[in-house]
Amino acid sequence: MPGGVVYVLSAQPFDTTKVKMQTFPSLYRNFSHCFAVSCRTGGLRSLYKGTSPALVSSITETSVLFLSYGRCQDLVRFLCGVDQGAELSDLQKASAGSLASIFSATAITPTEMLKCRLQAVHEMEATGKIAAGHRSTMWTLTRSVVKERGPLGLFTVLCSTIVREIPGYFCFFGAYELCRSTFAQYMKTGKDGIGMFPLILSGGIGGVCLWSVTFPIDCVKSRIQVYALAGRQEGFIKTFRAIIRQEVEKPAVQISMKK
């Protein structure tokens, strides 16, 4: 739990900038421009919008993920015909982590949606997608969503979140365990004896692999969640195609015409 709190407090400004750029790419040139404009218009405090649901999401995800990870390891042992308690291979652990992510994705979907909406409220107001002047908090947004769509409205883009997490955590746990195995082999010790720095490095490499695979899916998910605040509830495939058509193919054609 303390690790999750430290992670959110240190990473929240960067996550807020990411969500702003994902949902309103036409407003910002790059990361530094988005960061600077956000600080200038709303102060550093604006970069911590959505911190409350982010904290709840981080704590919930970590708890559910690693609780499920142990149970999913047992399921993988059963499916692979491995004795209970036997050490799994790195690939089998990656598969267990991928299965466990289904449960964590279900648990974090409501708070992820609230977090993304709070982070992009300023842009929604500036572009006229929602009326300006409303006081948006975690609780007001929750009441608004439940009133308009019922409790299931909090699980908007659950499928998209699961689609993001399954390959993401396969890559995370796979890279993490592979790095630990590599360090253990090099240091001629067990995985648990590789020391703090190799362990941190293994987790960092796992995180890079996770986001490298899931970032496009995360972009689509954030777009759906935020735009639903303005009543534009579109599916994953439709949103994905719109991004490709309007923000990938169209700029490429414009550049080609200029040449």
Residue pairs with C-beta under 8 A, 6 or more apart in sequence:
1 59
1 62
1 63
3 62
4 55
4 58
4 59
4 61
4 62
5 55
5 58
5 59
7 58
8 51
8 54
8 55
8 58
9 51
12 47
12 48
12 50
12 51
12 54
13 35
13 44
13 47
13 48
15 54
15 119
16 38
16 46
16 47
16 48
16 49
16 50
16 119
17 31
17 34
17 35
17 38
17 47
19 115
19 116
19 119
19 120
19 222
19 226
20 27
20 28
20 34
20 38
20 119
20 120
20 123
21 28
21 31
21 34
22 218
22 219
22 222
22 223
23 116
23 120
23 123
23 222
23 223
23 226
23 227
24 120
24 123
24 127
25 247
27 34
27 37
27 123
27 126
27 127
28 34
28 37
35 47
38 46
38 47
38 122
39 46
39 47
41 122
42 122
46 122
49 118
49 119
49 121
49 122
50 114
50 115
50 116
50 117
50 118
50 119
50 138
52 138
53 111
53 112
53 114
53 115
53 118
53 138
54 111
54 115
56 111
57 108
57 111
57 112
57 115
60 104
60 107
60 108
60 111
61 104
61 107
61 108
64 103
64 104
64 107
64 108
65 97
65 100
65 101
65 103
65 104
65 169
66 100
68 99
68 100
68 102
68 103
68 104
69 96
69 97
69 100
69 173
71 100
72 96
72 97
72 99
72 100
73 88
73 92
73 93
73 96
74 84
75 96
75 99
76 82
76 88
76 92
76 93
76 95
76 96
76 99
77 83
77 84
77 86
77 88
77 92
80 92
82 88
82 92
88 96
90 174
90 177
90 178
90 181
91 174
93 173
93 174
93 177
94 170
94 171
94 173
94 174
94 177
95 170
96 173
97 169
97 170
97 172
97 173
97 174
98 166
98 167
98 169
98 170
98 173
100 169
101 162
101 165
101 166
101 168
101 169
102 162
102 165
102 166
104 165
105 158
105 161
105 162
105 164
105 165
106 155
106 158
106 161
106 162
108 161
109 154
109 155
109 156
109 157
109 158
109 161
110 154
110 155
112 161
112 225
113 145
113 154
113 156
113 157
113 225
113 228
114 138
114 141
114 142
116 222
116 225
116 226
117 136
117 141
117 225
117 226
117 229
118 136
118 137
118 138
118 141
120 226
121 130
121 136
124 130
124 226
124 229
124 230
125 131
125 132
125 133
129 227
129 229
129 230
130 229
130 230
134 140
142 154
145 153
145 154
145 156
146 153
146 154
149 156
156 224
156 225
156 228
156 233
157 221
157 224
157 225
157 236
159 236
160 217
160 220
160 221
160 224
160 236
161 221
163 217
163 236
164 214
164 217
164 218
164 221
165 214
167 213
167 214
168 210
168 211
168 213
168 214
169 210
171 206
171 209
171 210
171 212
171 213
172 206
172 207
172 209
172 210
173 206
174 206
174 209
175 202
175 205
175 206
175 208
175 209
175 210
176 202
176 203
176 205
176 206
179 198
179 201
179 202
179 205
179 206
180 191
180 194
180 198
180 199
180 202
181 191
183 191
183 194
183 198
183 202
184 190
184 191
184 193
184 194
187 193
187 194
187 195
187 198
194 202
211 218
219 243
220 236
220 239
220 240
220 243
221 236
223 239
223 243
224 233
224 234
224 235
224 236
224 239
227 233
227 234
234 242
